[in-house]
Amino acid sequence: MSQLAELQQAFCDALRSPEMPTDALLDAIVDDGLNLQRFNVYRNNFIVLNGDALADMYPVIKRLVGDEAFRVLATAYVRSHPPQARTLLLYGDQFPAFLASIPELVELPYLADVARIEFAWTEAYHAQEHPVLTEDQVSSITADAFGQCQLLPHPTLHCIGSDYPIYSIWQANQSCETDELISLDQGESYVIVLRPEIDVEVSTVSQGAFHFLKQLQSGAIIEAAYEVAIEQDSTFDLGVFLTQHLLDGTFFQINS
């Protein structure tokens, strides 16, 4: 490794560490007695600005754990997962998994899944525009051929399943003016997030619908996806689901 590369690596390592930077790094900064102070200011800004980006992406998580706890979590995340892209629009994609790995959060087992909703919302919001399925496209498929078609979910669609009532928790924390308590006894929930047009939409679906959509996302034909869905949820009614979702923006293409 060249001397410059070593210096650059030392700078990156020092940004992520609360420890004193190396002498070699300090010597590379203009030495007028303020080099350490300059570096500490830069390091603090690095942590704070990236932490603020996380707070903007995960406002519900911040509200659930409190400002101080979120600051501690954000600092730890920034140090272990520094930004890899030039923009911070999608910084924090590993934050849900990071939350799930923190032993101190074991009493908040739903936290990581709520964070997945928040990241899905941001990703859908910034995603490229895509068309939605039209009635003309559907009417071009005969009834006999329908089951053998690929029904493609909208590219912005995210399906998030959880053992906890994460949709209710997320919804209850959209406003700072409510202190609604959500019982974890409500059980599992299946959430979909997508942006068919201008606004991001977050809603719940049945267990069967969730598995049906997941199968379609993997490329399964309608008939095969339905078979998996009905195995998971014997009450799943494909006709009712298609009546509700076929032309509401959940899908964008059908291939025979």
N, C-alpha and C positions, 0 to 999 in steps of 0.2 A: 504494500500500500504506500502511495506517495505521501510526502510530508503534508501536502495540501489536503489530500483525502483524509489523513489522520486528524488534521486540524478540524476539518468539517465534521467528522464523526464525533470528535470530542465536543464540539459546539452543540450538536444535536443531543448527545448524551447528557450534557450539562443542563440543557433546557428542560429535560424531563426529570431531573434529579434535584432534590432540595439541598444536596450537599454542595460544598465549595467547589467551584470549577478548578481544573488543573492549572498548574503554574504555566504550562505551555500555552494554554488557551488565554490566560490572563495577559501573558506577554505579547500575544498577537493583537490585543486590543490597545488602542492608543494609550500609552502609559503616562498619564499626567496626574496620577493619584486618585483618579475617579473611575478607572477601568472596571473595578469590581462593582462599583455602584451602578455604572452604565449597564453592565451585564445583568445585574439583579433586577433593574427596572425592566429590561427587555424580557427576562424570564418571567417576571410577574405578569407582564402584559400578555405573554404567550399563554399562560395558564388562565388568566381572567377572560380574555377574549374568546378563547375556545370553549371555556366553561359557559360563557354567555350564549354561545351558539347552541350548546347542548340544552340550556335552559329554554331557549326559544323553541327548540324542537320538541322538548318533553315537558310542557307546562303542567300536565296532569301529574306526572311523576314528582315534579318539584312540589306540587301542592300536597301530595300524599305523604311525602317524607319530611317536608318542611324545608325552609330556605337553607338553614345551616347544614343539615344532613346532605342536602343536594349539593351544596358547595364542596363538601368533603368528597362525595362520590364523583363529582365532575372533575375535581383536581386529580383524583386517582385515575380516572379514565383517561384524561388528557395525557398524563404521564405514561400510561401503559399503551395508549392507542393514539399517538399523535396524528394529525391530519396527513393524508397521503395525496390529496388532490389540491388543485389551485383554488378551488372554491369551497366554502363551508356549507353550501346549500344542503348537502346530504351527509355532513359530518355527524357521526354518531350511529352509524349502521350497526355497530357491534355493541351498542349500549344495552339492549335487552339481554343479550347473552352475558354481558359483564355483570348486570344486576343479579342474574340468576346464579352467578358464581360467588357472590358475597355472603359468607356465613351469617353475618349480622342481620341479613334481611330474610332469614328463614321464616320469620313470623309474618312476613308479607309475601306469601308464595305467588300471589297474583300479579306482583309488580312487573315482572319481566314481560308477561303477556299483555298488560296494559301498555307497556312501552312499545311492544310490537304494533299495536294499533296506531300509536302516535307516529312511529317511523313510517308505517304504511301510508298514513295520511299525507305526510310530507313528500314521500316518494311519488305518490299519485298526483299530488298538486304540481310537482315540477316535471312530470312526465310529458313526453311528446303527445301532441294531439292525435287522436285516432277516430275514425268514423264508427258509427254504431250500426248494428244490424237493422235492415229495413224490411218492411212488409213485402216489398217486391222480391227481395232475396229469398224470403221464406216461402212465398207462394210459388216460386219456381221449382220447389222440391215436391215430388209426389209423396202421398201418405205412405205408400209401400216402401219408398226409398229412404224415408226420414230416419229410421233407426240406424241405418248404415252410414249416415253422414257424420262428419266432424263438425261439431258446434263449438266455435272458438270463443272463449270468454274474452272480454275486453282486456287489452294488454295492461291496463292499469289495475286490474283486479287483484286484490290480496285476500286470501282466505286465512283466517286466524281462529284456531280452535283452542279452547282452554277448559280446564276442570273447574274454573271459577267464573263468576258472573262479571267478566271483564267489561262487557258492553255497558252494563248498568253502572259499574264503577267509573268508566270513562265518561259516560253521559252525565252522571251526577256531578262531575268535577269540571264541566265546561264553563261553569260560572263560579266566581268567588263568593257569590251571595248565598250559596246554598251549603248547608251542612248535613245533607241527607246521608243517613247511614245505610249501607248496603250489607245485607246478611250474606255471608259466604255460603249459607245453606241453600241459597238459590241454585247452586250447582253450576254445571257446565254451560258454556255458551259458545256459539259459532258466529263469528263476525265476518262480514265482507266489507272491504273498503275499495272504492273505485271512483274514477272521475270520467264519466261518459261525456260530459260537456264542459261547462265552466266550473261548477262546484264539485268538491269532493263529497262523496256520499258514504256514510257509515251506517250499517244496519245489521240486523241479525237474520239468520236463516235457520232452518231445521238441521238436525244432524244429517239427515239424508241428503238435503240440498247441498250441504257443505261437501260431503263426499262426492256427490255428483259433479260439482264444480271442480273439485280437485282432480278428478279423473279426466274431465274435459281439458283441463289445463295441461295434463300430461300427454294429451293427444289421442285419448280413447274415443271411439265412436259413441254415439248416443246410446245405443243398445247396451254396449259393454259398460259404460259409465252408470247406466241405470241399474244393471245387475249388481254392481258393487254397492251402490247407494242403498238398494233395498236389503242387502245383506246386513248393512250397518243400522238401518232404520226401516223396519217393516211397515211403518206408517207413511213412508214417503210416497207422495202422490205426484207423479211426473206431470200429469195433465194440469194440475193446479199450479205447480211450479212454473211450467212454461207459460201458462196464462198470465201469471204475475210478472215474469222476468224476461220472456223471450224478446220483447220489443221495448224494454224499459232502459236499455243501455248496458245491461249486464254482458251482452254479447256483441261482437262486431263482424262476424263472418260465419257462413255455413258452407262447407265443402262437401259435394256429393262424391 
